[in-house]
Amino acid sequence: MPELRSNFSRTSALGIARRAQWRALGIPHTDLDKPKIAIVNTSSDLAACYAHLDDIVPVLKAELRALGALPLEIRTTAPSDFITSVGRAGRYILPSRDLIVNDIEAVVEGARLDAMICLSSCDKTTPAHLMAGARMNIPTIIVPCGYQHSGLAEGREADVEEVFLRAAKAAVTGEPTDDLEELADDAILGPGVCAGFATANSMHVTAQALGMTVSGAAPVRANSERMWDVVRRSAAAIVSAIEADIRPRDIITAGSIRNAARIMLAMGGSMNTIKHLQAIAVEAGVDIDVWDTFRTLGRQTPMLCAVRPNGPFLVEQVEDAGGGATVLRELLPLLDGAQRTISGRTLAEELAEAAPADGIVIRPLTDPFGTDPAITVLTGSLAPSGAVAKRPVPDPGPRRFTGPARLFSNRDEAIAAIASGRLRRGDVAVIRGIGVVGGPGMGLTSAFIFALHAKGLADSVALVTDGQFSGLVNQGISVGEVSPEAAEDGPLARVLDDDIIDIDLAEGTVDLLVDPVVLAARERYTPPVDLDTGGGYLDQYRELVQPLACGAVLCARPQGPGADCARTAPAEEVSR
């Protein structure tokens, strides 16, 4: 076993102070020289996502102690998109990811612990755990803690995502909502993340594809025997990783990030995985353009699994058909199978144990659900650094849209324009000034998309925004996360009403049909001040956040948009 960074001379000031603290907690003096493993528990009473995590901790502690390690539980911020999206128009959603990263660094690096085992649940926790592991580069393993048992899985009418969609539509149509409370009461029947293949389950599978989980870890039912098996195997794997000195930067490479992008395209994962993977790459010091990777691989990756909300199958059916491991096995000819995993084995070696595709829920490469990408990264004169669109599979709607711009500074203004008649068939709604800097923290536009759908306008009015929308959204032609954003004087800042915008999903382009000389001569856009940021974290975030091209990570911003944003390796890594 390599020398443990957590151990100090027993008679030094640091060593004796640690002994005093830990002995007071009942830790035997014989344990003080053992590997000290942080159990990162992103737990909260706020949401069902986290309701079972506290029950996992004692099991992990017992396993780790039996393996000769000293487990130490730490807590972090625990955001839930359904709950913590209320204050300040939901701007805390994306910034909470980086708050978790800093939470972990402050404790784990501050205490010089030797490794981490991270209990990953809701949307922002998995990317945050991966980012923190990559930043500190100590042995780290991700434990996907599973998805909730849903009403749909019991043959009832709704899961939480269906309730969310119906409520959003009712809000703009005025339809009766008498049954919504009953649906909500039946939607979630146990702990865990949302049951559809939105951001949480997508990131669980992404962690597996990166090689940062044990084999066959996702998707998994929360509190199932499979989940408990993953928990126990993860304990053994992290102790082995310490002994073998396997660290995140040995695992998170350009090759493993491309593998993760492949499976997200093959399963129609959340488009949010793009910016999270880019952030993970930045924290790991990997020089890769994840946006361009999705753009390129999207045209080379068949769709092997159509999970709600992109297709008819429930995530339970996907798990029973072999889950992410089976999809990866089928994709292996397109993957870099030599990539190392936290187990020390290669990805190809681990996938040899996976079940083959059943041909129904998970298709083989030779018989995919479709070949058009469900996640489409676009570039063009309106989005030089990229933008993203999401479509169902198979895709019955139009692939191209050209129309005049109608400008809005927030989602509610755009929704009101539907009722007032300002927004008509053939228009392109442009909601700008709500990107990572302009928001700050990225405003949500999902309600506007649901309003279009509810009014029968999903295929006749397009959306272009520098904000974000839910991983559930795949209706109409909606282009989000346009970069550079308006607040950073990207082309979106210079758009005027009636300018023509051309969106071509087949070609992967989004263009503003305005002469570049004319565009450059226009006045710079000033975002309206319509949000009280409270003078706290959101203002700090605005000052530090990097553009989406850098994964919206936090660091000093003198370089500005488009500059190299990769972090350097930790000093201790240079000597390895």
KEZAZA-326818 format. One line per 8 residues: number of its first residue (from 1); their letters; for each residue x, y, z of C-alpha. Coordinates in steps of 0.5 Angstrom, whole numbers, plus 500, padded with zeros to 3 digits. Layout:
BEGIN
NUM = A = X,Y,Z ~ ...
// end
This chain:
BEGIN
1 = MPELRSNF = 500,500,500 ~ 503,507,498 ~ 504,512,504 ~ 498,515,507 ~ 497,522,506 ~ 493,522,513 ~ 498,520,517 ~ 503,525,521
9 = SRTSALGI = 508,523,527 ~ 504,521,533 ~ 508,526,537 ~ 507,532,532 ~ 502,538,533 ~ 498,535,528 ~ 498,528,530 ~ 497,529,537
17 = ARRAQWRA = 491,534,535 ~ 488,529,531 ~ 489,523,536 ~ 485,528,541 ~ 479,529,537 ~ 478,522,534 ~ 479,518,541 ~ 474,523,544
25 = LGIPHTDL = 469,520,538 ~ 471,513,541 ~ 476,511,535 ~ 481,506,538 ~ 488,508,537 ~ 489,502,533 ~ 485,505,528 ~ 489,512,527
33 = DKPKIAIV = 494,509,522 ~ 489,506,517 ~ 487,509,511 ~ 482,514,512 ~ 476,514,507 ~ 471,520,507 ~ 464,517,506 ~ 461,523,502
41 = NTSSDLAA = 454,523,504 ~ 450,528,500 ~ 443,527,504 ~ 437,532,506 ~ 430,531,509 ~ 428,536,503 ~ 427,530,498 ~ 425,523,496
49 = CYAHLDDI = 432,523,492 ~ 436,522,499 ~ 431,519,504 ~ 435,512,504 ~ 442,515,504 ~ 443,515,511 ~ 441,508,512 ~ 447,506,507
57 = VPVLKAEL = 452,510,511 ~ 452,505,517 ~ 453,499,512 ~ 459,502,509 ~ 462,504,515 ~ 462,496,517 ~ 464,494,511 ~ 470,499,511
65 = RALGALPL = 472,497,518 ~ 472,490,516 ~ 477,491,510 ~ 482,495,515 ~ 480,502,513 ~ 477,508,518 ~ 471,511,515 ~ 469,518,516
73 = EIRTTAPS = 462,521,514 ~ 462,528,511 ~ 456,532,509 ~ 455,537,503 ~ 450,541,500 ~ 444,537,498 ~ 440,540,492 ~ 434,537,489
81 = DFITSVGR = 431,540,482 ~ 424,539,484 ~ 425,543,491 ~ 431,548,491 ~ 428,551,484 ~ 423,555,488 ~ 428,561,490 ~ 430,566,486
89 = AGRYILPS = 427,563,479 ~ 431,557,480 ~ 438,560,479 ~ 441,556,485 ~ 440,549,481 ~ 447,549,477 ~ 451,553,482 ~ 449,548,487
97 = RDLIVNDI = 454,543,483 ~ 460,547,484 ~ 458,548,491 ~ 458,541,493 ~ 465,540,490 ~ 468,546,494 ~ 464,543,500 ~ 468,536,499
105 = EAVVEGAR = 474,540,498 ~ 474,544,504 ~ 473,538,508 ~ 477,532,505 ~ 483,536,503 ~ 483,540,509 ~ 483,534,513 ~ 488,530,508
113 = LDAMICLS = 483,524,508 ~ 486,518,503 ~ 480,517,499 ~ 473,518,498 ~ 466,513,497 ~ 461,518,494 ~ 453,517,495 ~ 451,520,489
121 = SCDKTTPA = 443,521,488 ~ 440,527,485 ~ 442,531,479 ~ 448,535,481 ~ 451,530,486 ~ 454,525,481 ~ 457,530,477 ~ 460,534,483
129 = HLMAGARM = 463,528,486 ~ 466,526,480 ~ 469,533,479 ~ 471,533,486 ~ 475,527,485 ~ 478,529,479 ~ 480,536,482 ~ 484,533,488
137 = NIPTIIVP = 486,526,485 ~ 485,522,491 ~ 482,515,490 ~ 475,516,489 ~ 469,511,487 ~ 462,513,486 ~ 456,509,489 ~ 449,510,484
145 = CGYQHSGL = 444,510,490 ~ 438,508,485 ~ 432,511,482 ~ 425,511,486 ~ 420,506,485 ~ 414,510,481 ~ 407,509,480 ~ 408,507,473
153 = AEGREADV = 412,501,475 ~ 406,499,479 ~ 401,500,473 ~ 398,507,476 ~ 398,513,472 ~ 404,517,473 ~ 411,518,476 ~ 414,524,478
161 = EEVFLRAA = 416,527,471 ~ 409,525,469 ~ 406,529,474 ~ 411,535,473 ~ 409,535,466 ~ 402,535,467 ~ 402,541,472 ~ 406,545,468
169 = KAAVTGEP = 401,544,462 ~ 395,545,466 ~ 398,552,469 ~ 398,555,462 ~ 392,552,459 ~ 387,553,465 ~ 385,545,465 ~ 382,542,471
177 = TDDLEELA = 387,540,476 ~ 383,536,480 ~ 386,529,479 ~ 393,532,480 ~ 394,531,488 ~ 392,524,487 ~ 397,523,482 ~ 402,526,486
185 = DDAILGPG = 401,522,492 ~ 401,516,487 ~ 407,518,483 ~ 413,516,488 ~ 413,510,492 ~ 420,510,495 ~ 426,513,496 ~ 431,515,490
193 = VCAGFATA = 432,519,484 ~ 427,520,478 ~ 425,514,475 ~ 426,517,468 ~ 432,517,464 ~ 433,524,466 ~ 439,527,469 ~ 440,523,475
201 = NSMHVTAQ = 440,516,472 ~ 444,519,466 ~ 449,521,470 ~ 449,515,474 ~ 450,511,468 ~ 456,516,465 ~ 460,515,472 ~ 459,507,470
209 = ALGMTVSG = 462,509,463 ~ 467,513,465 ~ 470,507,470 ~ 468,511,476 ~ 464,505,479 ~ 464,498,480 ~ 461,494,474 ~ 454,494,473
217 = AAPVRANS = 452,499,478 ~ 447,503,474 ~ 441,504,473 ~ 439,500,479 ~ 433,500,484 ~ 434,504,490 ~ 434,499,496 ~ 434,493,492
225 = ERMWDVVR = 439,487,493 ~ 443,490,487 ~ 444,496,490 ~ 446,493,497 ~ 451,489,492 ~ 454,495,489 ~ 455,498,496 ~ 459,492,499
233 = RSAAAIVS = 463,492,492 ~ 464,499,492 ~ 467,499,499 ~ 472,493,497 ~ 474,497,491 ~ 476,503,494 ~ 480,499,499 ~ 483,496,493
241 = AIEADIRP = 484,502,489 ~ 488,505,495 ~ 493,499,495 ~ 494,500,488 ~ 494,507,488 ~ 489,508,483 ~ 486,515,482 ~ 481,519,478
249 = RDIITAGS = 486,522,473 ~ 488,515,471 ~ 481,513,469 ~ 478,520,467 ~ 481,521,460 ~ 479,523,453 ~ 478,516,452 ~ 473,515,458
257 = IRNAARIM = 470,521,456 ~ 468,519,449 ~ 466,513,452 ~ 461,516,456 ~ 459,521,451 ~ 457,515,446 ~ 453,511,451 ~ 449,518,453
265 = LAMGGSMN = 448,518,445 ~ 446,511,445 ~ 441,511,451 ~ 438,518,449 ~ 441,521,456 ~ 440,528,459 ~ 443,534,455 ~ 445,536,461
273 = TIKHLQAI = 451,531,461 ~ 455,535,456 ~ 456,541,461 ~ 457,536,466 ~ 462,532,462 ~ 466,538,460 ~ 466,540,467 ~ 469,534,469
281 = AVEAGVDI = 474,534,464 ~ 476,541,466 ~ 477,539,473 ~ 481,533,471 ~ 486,537,467 ~ 483,533,460 ~ 484,537,454 ~ 478,535,450
289 = DVWDTFRT = 472,539,447 ~ 466,535,450 ~ 461,539,446 ~ 465,537,439 ~ 465,530,442 ~ 458,530,442 ~ 457,533,435 ~ 462,528,432
297 = LGRQTPML = 459,522,435 ~ 452,524,435 ~ 452,522,427 ~ 456,516,428 ~ 452,513,434 ~ 446,509,433 ~ 440,509,439 ~ 440,502,442
305 = CAVRPNGP = 435,504,448 ~ 429,508,448 ~ 427,510,455 ~ 422,515,458 ~ 422,520,456 ~ 425,519,449 ~ 422,512,448 ~ 416,507,451
313 = FLVEQVED = 421,503,456 ~ 421,504,463 ~ 428,505,467 ~ 426,498,471 ~ 426,495,464 ~ 432,497,462 ~ 435,495,469 ~ 432,488,468
321 = AGGGATVL = 435,488,461 ~ 442,489,463 ~ 442,496,464 ~ 448,501,462 ~ 453,495,462 ~ 449,491,457 ~ 449,498,453 ~ 456,499,453
329 = RELLPLLD = 457,491,451 ~ 454,492,445 ~ 457,499,444 ~ 464,496,445 ~ 466,496,438 ~ 465,503,438 ~ 469,504,445 ~ 476,505,447
337 = GAQRTISG = 475,498,451 ~ 483,499,454 ~ 481,505,459 ~ 482,503,466 ~ 477,503,471 ~ 477,504,479 ~ 477,496,479 ~ 484,496,476
345 = RTLAEELA = 481,492,470 ~ 480,495,463 ~ 473,497,461 ~ 473,491,456 ~ 475,486,461 ~ 469,488,466 ~ 464,488,460 ~ 466,481,459
353 = EAAPADGI = 461,479,465 ~ 455,483,462 ~ 449,480,459 ~ 448,481,451 ~ 442,485,449 ~ 435,482,449 ~ 433,485,442 ~ 427,489,445
361 = VIRPLTDP = 429,494,451 ~ 436,494,449 ~ 438,493,441 ~ 444,491,438 ~ 448,495,434 ~ 446,492,428 ~ 438,493,429 ~ 438,500,433
369 = FGTDPAIT = 432,504,434 ~ 434,509,430 ~ 441,513,427 ~ 439,520,428 ~ 442,523,435 ~ 437,524,440 ~ 442,529,443 ~ 444,534,438
377 = VLTGSLAP = 450,539,439 ~ 449,545,434 ~ 454,550,432 ~ 453,556,427 ~ 454,564,427 ~ 449,564,433 ~ 452,559,437 ~ 460,559,435
385 = SGAVAKRP = 461,555,442 ~ 455,551,441 ~ 448,550,443 ~ 444,543,444 ~ 437,540,442 ~ 434,534,444 ~ 429,530,440 ~ 425,524,441
393 = VPDPGPRR = 427,517,438 ~ 424,516,433 ~ 423,523,431 ~ 416,525,427 ~ 417,532,427 ~ 421,537,423 ~ 428,537,423 ~ 429,545,420
401 = FTGPARLF = 426,551,422 ~ 427,558,419 ~ 423,564,422 ~ 423,571,425 ~ 426,572,432 ~ 422,575,437 ~ 426,577,443 ~ 424,576,451
409 = SNRDEAIA = 428,577,457 ~ 425,571,461 ~ 421,565,460 ~ 414,568,463 ~ 415,574,458 ~ 415,569,453 ~ 409,565,456 ~ 405,571,456
417 = AIASGRLR = 407,573,449 ~ 403,566,447 ~ 396,569,450 ~ 397,576,447 ~ 398,574,440 ~ 405,577,440 ~ 408,570,438 ~ 405,567,432
425 = RGDVAVIR = 406,561,428 ~ 413,561,424 ~ 416,565,430 ~ 423,564,433 ~ 422,565,441 ~ 429,568,443 ~ 430,568,451 ~ 436,571,452
433 = GIGVVGGP = 440,574,458 ~ 439,568,463 ~ 446,564,461 ~ 451,562,467 ~ 453,569,468 ~ 447,573,466 ~ 442,569,470 ~ 446,568,474
441 = GMGLTSAF = 446,560,474 ~ 442,559,468 ~ 435,560,468 ~ 430,555,466 ~ 425,555,460 ~ 422,549,461 ~ 415,552,462 ~ 415,556,456
449 = IFALHAKG = 416,549,452 ~ 410,546,456 ~ 406,552,454 ~ 408,551,447 ~ 406,544,447 ~ 399,545,451 ~ 397,550,446 ~ 399,546,440
457 = LADSVALV = 405,550,438 ~ 411,546,439 ~ 412,544,432 ~ 410,551,429 ~ 414,556,434 ~ 422,554,435 ~ 426,557,442 ~ 433,559,442
465 = TDGQFSGL = 436,561,449 ~ 442,561,453 ~ 438,558,459 ~ 437,551,460 ~ 431,546,460 ~ 429,540,463 ~ 432,533,461 ~ 425,531,460
473 = VNQGISVG = 424,536,455 ~ 424,533,448 ~ 418,537,444 ~ 419,541,438 ~ 425,545,436 ~ 428,548,442 ~ 435,550,442 ~ 438,551,449
481 = EVSPEAAE = 445,553,452 ~ 447,558,446 ~ 454,560,447 ~ 457,565,448 ~ 451,567,452 ~ 448,574,451 ~ 451,577,457 ~ 458,575,455
489 = DGPLARVL = 456,579,448 ~ 455,573,444 ~ 452,573,437 ~ 445,572,441 ~ 446,579,444 ~ 446,583,438 ~ 439,580,435 ~ 434,584,434
497 = DDDIIDID = 426,583,433 ~ 425,580,426 ~ 432,578,424 ~ 431,571,421 ~ 434,565,425 ~ 435,558,421 ~ 436,552,425 ~ 438,545,422
505 = LAEGTVDL = 438,539,426 ~ 440,535,421 ~ 446,539,419 ~ 447,541,426 ~ 447,548,425 ~ 444,555,428 ~ 445,561,424 ~ 443,568,425
513 = LVDPVVLA = 442,571,417 ~ 445,578,419 ~ 451,580,415 ~ 457,580,420 ~ 459,587,419 ~ 451,589,421 ~ 451,585,427 ~ 458,588,429
521 = ARERYTPP = 456,595,429 ~ 450,594,433 ~ 450,596,440 ~ 452,591,446 ~ 446,588,449 ~ 445,590,457 ~ 441,584,460 ~ 435,587,464
529 = VDLDTGGG = 436,587,472 ~ 430,583,474 ~ 432,578,479 ~ 434,580,486 ~ 441,575,487 ~ 441,577,495 ~ 448,579,495 ~ 450,572,496
537 = YLDQYREL = 453,566,493 ~ 449,567,486 ~ 453,574,486 ~ 460,570,487 ~ 458,565,482 ~ 457,570,477 ~ 464,573,478 ~ 467,566,478
545 = VQPLACGA = 463,562,473 ~ 467,560,466 ~ 463,559,460 ~ 459,553,458 ~ 465,551,453 ~ 469,550,460 ~ 463,546,463 ~ 461,552,467
553 = VLCARPQG = 466,551,472 ~ 468,556,478 ~ 475,559,477 ~ 478,566,476 ~ 475,569,470 ~ 481,574,467 ~ 481,569,461 ~ 474,570,459
561 = PGADCART = 470,566,454 ~ 474,561,449 ~ 480,561,453 ~ 484,555,455 ~ 480,553,462 ~ 483,546,463 ~ 486,546,470 ~ 493,544,472
569 = APAEEVSR = 495,537,475 ~ 495,538,483 ~ 502,539,485 ~ 503,532,489 ~ 501,528,482 ~ 507,531,479 ~ 511,527,483 ~ 508,520,482
// end
